[in-house]
Amino acid sequence: MAECVLRARSVNKRFGGLQALSGVEIQIDEGQIYGLIGPNGAGKTTFFNVLTGLVTPDSGTFELCGHPYWPTDAHRVAKSGIARTFQNIRLFPDMTALENVMVGRHVRTHANALDAVLRTRRARTEEAAIRRSAQELIDDIGIGRYAGHLARTLPYGDQRRLEIARALATEPRLLALDEPAAGMNATEKIALRELLGRIRERGITILLIEHDVKLVMGLCDCVTVLDYGKVIAMGTPAKVQCDPEVIEAYLGRAHTAAAPRQDAA
């Protein structure tokens, strides 16, 4: 039986008069690609922000790999085993692709500030190891040729891939991706789908927010649908696509005859 990587129970968040999350419950098992979908304003990104310590929930509980977990600041979240990307790309534009990935890796280092200032042997050894592992990551992601290029000069789709590589550098148990296919063309989306499959094969569980329904239904093992901050459906892609409330709130009537996941492109 697969280990439960993330369990969220009764998560609530209100912004003034807006109930952004209302009793949200999610369970993500090891090795899954888990989709979180819904119309604009449904609470998807709010849930990501709560999960990764950018927003404090009003109430609720979390477990990460069977242990109580409370999201605080982003650095502690990354050390605990959760890494994320953002809907709007957040790279260091005037650093190279390699340096961007190296920044992600520093959350797993042991050298302290004094080591860095004095350039001790420990600091130099770790820095060399970080550089090697960062190069291996961007090679594996497929953008190794851009290692020495400034991040802002990379093509859009490769900037998305670079952001994923930086997240992977933290060695996450759960990789949370916020609309990674946004702005991608059809060819780039095919490459993204292949990349996410390879990441899963490395033993990393993925939580995915994505508006491309075809991509979600063809890739995810389980899907949760939010609407006005509430879970309105949860289950396999085939089950979710046939749910009347999901069709009404999000998918539209054209999806009533949608193909099961195994037939989706």
SVG drawing of the C-alpha trace seen along z (x, -y; Angstrom):
<svg xmlns="http://www.w3.org/2000/svg" viewBox="-25 -42 65 44">
<polyline fill="none" stroke="black" stroke-width="0.4" points="0.0,0.0 1.3,-3.4 2.4,-5.8 0.4,-8.9 2.6,-11.9 0.2,-14.7 -3.0,-14.8 -4.9,-18.0 -8.0,-18.1 -10.7,-20.9 -8.4,-23.7 -10.1,-27.1 -9.0,-30.5 -10.9,-33.7 -9.8,-37.1 -12.2,-39.6 -15.7,-38.7 -14.3,-36.1 -14.2,-32.5 -11.3,-31.4 -11.0,-27.8 -13.9,-26.1 -13.2,-22.7 -10.8,-21.5 -9.6,-17.9 -7.0,-16.2 -5.0,-13.0 -2.1,-12.5 -0.4,-9.1 3.2,-8.4 3.9,-8.3 0.7,-10.0 0.3,-12.9 -2.6,-14.6 -4.6,-17.3 -6.3,-20.3 -8.6,-22.0 -11.5,-24.4 -12.6,-27.8 -10.8,-31.0 -11.1,-32.1 -11.9,-28.6 -9.2,-28.6 -6.5,-26.5 -3.6,-28.9 -4.8,-29.9 -4.4,-26.2 -0.9,-26.2 0.0,-29.3 -1.3,-27.9 0.5,-24.6 3.8,-26.3 3.8,-28.9 3.0,-32.0 -0.5,-32.4 -1.5,-31.3 -4.6,-29.2 -7.4,-30.1 -7.8,-26.5 -7.1,-22.9 -4.4,-20.2 -1.7,-18.8 0.3,-15.6 3.5,-15.2 4.6,-11.6 2.7,-10.6 4.0,-13.4 2.2,-16.5 3.1,-19.4 2.4,-23.1 3.5,-25.4 5.5,-28.4 8.1,-30.2 9.2,-29.1 12.7,-28.0 11.3,-25.6 8.7,-24.3 11.4,-23.5 13.5,-21.7 10.5,-19.7 10.2,-18.2 7.7,-20.4 8.9,-22.4 6.7,-24.6 6.7,-26.6 4.5,-29.7 1.8,-30.6 4.0,-33.6 7.6,-32.5 9.8,-33.5 13.4,-33.0 16.4,-35.1 16.6,-36.7 20.1,-38.1 21.6,-34.8 22.5,-32.0 20.4,-28.9 23.0,-26.9 23.1,-29.5 19.3,-29.4 19.3,-25.7 22.3,-26.0 20.2,-28.4 17.6,-25.7 20.1,-23.2 21.5,-25.4 18.5,-24.4 20.3,-21.0 23.8,-22.3 25.6,-22.3 28.2,-25.0 27.4,-28.0 27.8,-31.8 31.3,-31.8 32.4,-28.9 31.2,-30.9 33.0,-34.1 36.3,-32.3 35.9,-30.0 36.7,-27.0 37.3,-23.5 33.8,-22.5 32.3,-25.4 34.4,-24.8 33.6,-21.1 29.9,-21.7 29.9,-24.4 31.6,-22.0 29.0,-19.3 26.1,-21.7 27.5,-22.8 27.8,-19.2 24.3,-18.2 22.8,-21.4 24.4,-20.6 23.1,-17.1 19.6,-18.4 19.4,-20.8 20.9,-18.1 18.2,-15.7 15.5,-18.4 16.8,-19.0 18.2,-22.5 21.8,-21.8 22.9,-23.8 21.6,-26.9 23.7,-26.4 25.7,-29.6 22.9,-31.7 21.1,-34.3 17.7,-33.0 15.8,-35.9 17.3,-35.0 15.9,-31.4 12.8,-30.7 9.6,-30.8 9.0,-27.0 12.6,-26.5 12.2,-29.1 9.3,-26.9 11.5,-23.9 14.3,-25.8 11.9,-26.7 11.0,-23.0 14.7,-22.1 15.3,-24.6 12.4,-23.1 13.8,-19.6 17.2,-20.8 15.6,-20.9 15.0,-17.1 11.3,-17.3 9.0,-14.5 6.1,-16.6 6.5,-18.8 3.7,-21.4 3.3,-22.9 1.1,-26.0 0.0,-26.0 3.3,-24.8 1.7,-24.6 0.5,-28.2 1.6,-30.0 3.2,-26.8 2.5,-25.7 1.4,-22.2 4.9,-20.9 6.1,-22.3 3.1,-20.7 4.0,-17.3 7.6,-17.8 6.2,-18.9 4.0,-15.8 7.0,-13.6 9.0,-15.5 6.4,-15.0 6.3,-11.3 10.1,-11.1 9.9,-13.0 7.3,-10.6 9.6,-7.7 12.2,-9.2 9.9,-8.7 8.6,-12.3 4.9,-12.8 3.4,-15.7 0.5,-18.1 -0.6,-19.9 -2.8,-23.0 -3.5,-23.3 -6.2,-24.8 -5.4,-22.6 -8.1,-20.0 -6.8,-17.6 -3.4,-17.6 -4.8,-17.0 -7.2,-14.2 -4.5,-12.5 -1.8,-12.6 -3.3,-12.6 -4.1,-9.6 -6.6,-11.5 -8.3,-14.9 -9.9,-17.2 -12.2,-20.0 -12.7,-23.2 -15.4,-25.7 -15.8,-28.8 -13.3,-27.3 -15.1,-24.0 -14.3,-20.5 -17.2,-19.6 -15.7,-16.4 -12.8,-14.0 -11.7,-10.8 -10.3,-9.4 -10.2,-11.7 -12.9,-9.5 -15.2,-9.9 -14.6,-13.6 -15.4,-14.3 -18.8,-12.7 -19.8,-14.5 -22.8,-16.8 -21.6,-19.4 -18.2,-19.6 -19.6,-19.9 -21.9,-22.7 -19.2,-24.6 -16.2,-24.1 -15.9,-21.7 -19.0,-22.7 -21.5,-20.7 -19.0,-19.8 -17.2,-17.5 -20.2,-15.3 -19.0,-12.7 -15.3,-13.1 -13.1,-10.0 -11.7,-8.1 -8.2,-8.9 -6.6,-6.0 -7.9,-7.3 -7.0,-10.9 -4.2,-12.5"/>
</svg>
